[in-house]
Amino acid sequence: MLTEYIQKAMELAHYEIIEDEGTYWGEIPNFQGVWGRAKNLEKCREELREALEEWIVFRLKNNLELPVVEGINLNIVEHVP
């Protein structure tokens, strides 16, 4: 489930070229603070994925809400008896 969540989130990523610097910038909407920047698109994707993975771990560890991605919900839901 986690692998699929990361894959689906990465499919939402937007990339652009920062021509002044000759670098690529990538971010994922609704994942505040998750971004990557590198000299080529492939490295930018790698950095973005790494940032996403770290962000997910941090949020899960601190019981912070994660966006639901294409019906995949990683949030911990406590059931009240």
VMD Tcl script that draws the C-alpha trace (Angstrom):
set ca {
  {0.00 0.00 0.00}
  {2.83 2.43 0.85}
  {4.61 1.78 -2.44}
  {1.40 2.39 -4.38}
  {0.72 5.58 -2.38}
  {4.19 6.93 -3.22}
  {3.82 5.96 -6.87}
  {0.41 7.65 -7.17}
  {1.67 10.78 -5.39}
  {4.67 10.96 -7.74}
  {2.29 10.78 -10.71}
  {0.76 14.06 -9.45}
  {4.14 15.84 -9.48}
  {4.71 18.96 -11.56}
  {8.12 19.81 -12.98}
  {9.50 22.95 -14.53}
  {12.81 24.15 -15.83}
  {14.40 27.11 -14.10}
  {16.14 28.45 -17.16}
  {18.19 31.11 -15.36}
  {19.88 28.40 -13.30}
  {19.65 25.49 -15.73}
  {17.94 23.32 -13.12}
  {14.71 21.40 -12.77}
  {12.21 21.98 -9.98}
  {9.55 19.49 -8.96}
  {6.76 19.53 -6.41}
  {3.59 17.62 -5.57}
  {0.34 19.55 -5.03}
  {-1.12 19.15 -1.52}
  {2.20 17.89 -0.12}
  {3.44 21.10 1.47}
  {7.21 21.31 1.68}
  {7.87 18.33 -0.60}
  {10.06 19.40 -3.48}
  {13.15 18.47 -5.45}
  {15.66 20.46 -7.44}
  {18.52 19.18 -9.61}
  {20.51 19.70 -12.80}
  {18.50 17.09 -14.73}
  {14.94 15.82 -14.65}
  {15.78 12.28 -13.53}
  {17.81 13.50 -10.54}
  {15.02 15.95 -9.71}
  {12.54 13.05 -9.65}
  {14.87 11.09 -7.36}
  {15.20 14.02 -4.96}
  {11.45 14.59 -5.00}
  {10.74 10.92 -4.23}
  {13.27 10.94 -1.38}
  {11.71 14.12 0.05}
  {8.25 12.54 -0.22}
  {9.36 9.38 1.60}
  {10.94 11.39 4.43}
  {7.85 13.61 4.65}
  {5.55 10.58 4.92}
  {7.67 9.00 7.67}
  {7.78 12.27 9.61}
  {4.03 12.78 9.39}
  {3.19 9.19 10.33}
  {5.63 9.27 13.24}
  {4.06 12.49 14.53}
  {0.49 11.38 13.85}
  {-0.06 14.20 11.35}
  {-2.60 13.89 8.57}
  {-1.56 12.77 5.11}
  {-3.43 13.61 1.92}
  {-5.57 10.80 0.51}
  {-4.21 9.92 -2.93}
  {-6.56 8.22 -5.39}
  {-8.47 6.57 -2.56}
  {-5.35 5.44 -0.69}
  {-5.55 6.64 2.89}
  {-2.49 6.09 5.12}
  {-3.95 7.99 8.04}
  {-4.39 6.09 11.28}
  {-8.05 5.92 12.17}
  {-8.89 5.00 15.74}
  {-12.11 3.11 16.17}
  {-14.16 3.98 19.22}
  {-15.99 0.92 20.64}
}
mol new
graphics top color blue
foreach p $ca { graphics top sphere $p radius 0.5 }
foreach p [lrange $ca 0 end-1] q [lrange $ca 1 end] { graphics top cylinder $p $q radius 0.2 }
display resetview
